[in-house]
Amino acid sequence: MELVVKNENENSIFNITLSDSTDGIFIYDVLFRPERACSPSKITVEFNIPYIDAFSLWNSQCGLVRNVLPDWRPQHQISKSRLASGVPIQSVISQSGNNVFTLSVNDAKTPIEISCGTEEADKSCLCKIAFFTGSIGEINEYKSQIIIDRRKIPFYKAISDAAERMRGSEQFVPSHARMPMYSTWYNFHQNINDGELLEECKRAYELGMRTIIIDDGWQTENNGGGYAYCGDWRVCKSKIEDMHAFVAAVHDIGMKVMLWYSVPYVGKHSDAWVRFRGRFLNGEENEWSCLDPRFPEVREYLISIYEKAAREWNLDGFKLDFIDAFALTEYSDKTSGERDFESLEDAIECLLKEITSRLKKIKPDILLEFRQPYVGPVVTKYGNMIRVGDCALDAFINRVGVLDLRLTSGRAAVHSDMITWNDNDTNESVAKQLIAVLFGVPQISVQLSEITPEHYEVLKFWLSFWTENKEVLLDGELRIYNPEANYSMAEAVLNNKKICVCYSRNIVETSENELVTVNGTGEGYIAVRAAGDFEYEILDCMGRRIECASIKMNGISVFNVPQSGVLYMYKRK
């Protein structure tokens, strides 16, 4: 296979050497060395792979568009990555769900783009890997590896393996990161008050939630949205009169407390706006701007805010938002001698490393939530909760997001976006919001004091189902099907027990002693292929038993499982 290099950096070398080719994995060592230190311009490596058995495409930002587009179309799928956004992985997949080839770069920090597009002339995929697609500061040398994985294995295994190769360190996940959480965002937005939240915490605890995430609003009287009042992070007394006392009261209920912070944003109505003028990555014409972490003063200011809050209020965690908003612009400083980093990526990593290190000294099991798109193997060394991006009411996106994140997040606890629903929705539809995210940790954002009794029972049943089956759902071997259909079915297997969730019409297969099948489809039945004598039980969306019987199977049987219901099957010994 010929690799063509386009290097516009004068007086430099860029070498690619095949260093290993074992069992279908091809590893190329990459070396860039300029004659003198420089901030490199983009370097592109191009090569063709025959378009054989290819059907769909995956990268961490592809969303719902998973077809392989022609190379000449400007919107063809591109995997864009840097430390605070995306993962440098691009996978082409067969319709059977096997890996055709997966491209990755063993560097989740440097700005990189990977693209694959069809070429009609020679019926191939033109693959492009571009290094230094954003400024990284001056370097004397750069080393990395390009990995081409052509093993005929399930696509999810190839993607997970690629992510693990670049992770580089152990991940610590506190036990509470793996328990359902209550969020104040979609139910209250900025209109919160401590008395009401304490009553909600009591209800949430009874339903199995063990942490409250207090979102935007606690720091300002203003409820108009936006971030013009961010930056000082003082408690709004009319909303939470005494934060330390409030946290203590929540702890007495049995729950942990996390607070939301928009990490980079400083608003015009804060004292910090004047203090940090000249330390913004973007201009000052907006109502808020983004701090530049390349300045040590900025990093220390942010870290000390979180340290102070953790100590004084006895917080259990932080929802650190908008880390992906750290981005260089034309306005960003280019000359100041007060910066200790030229590379923004280095500065962001230094900030995250120091936040984590110093908070863990205060509370070793500190909870730190990050969300899409800052989900790569570098940042997940620091954040232990990785959440789907905002998608209110959208079970479809939530489902795809959870399963996408499970592929690359390692041991980090993958969380759903906050689950909410319309009070007039059907019980089955409410259940589907929860069914969509069973393979992640659910976050709930409805006003528990106001939901209907039936919706309460739906929520109670599915949170108890999730808690009862948590080890299988989170720790079992995860198998995901039909990425081209945005995952029609997923299952996890642990200790001879399988939990399968059908999201569209499917045939479930099992050889395990225990099978739990969730009907997340729009149909009123589940088809199962198995052999042997089984006892089975069917529950509806609120956990009420509607059928219990025995069956002898030797092939496919159809069970009348209502929408959002559950089929339990136990093999007779």
Summary of the structure (lengths in Angstrom):
residues: 573
radius of gyration: 25.1
end to end distance: 54.3
largest distance: 77.6
contacts: 1945
relative contact order: 0.09
helix: 24%
strand: 32%
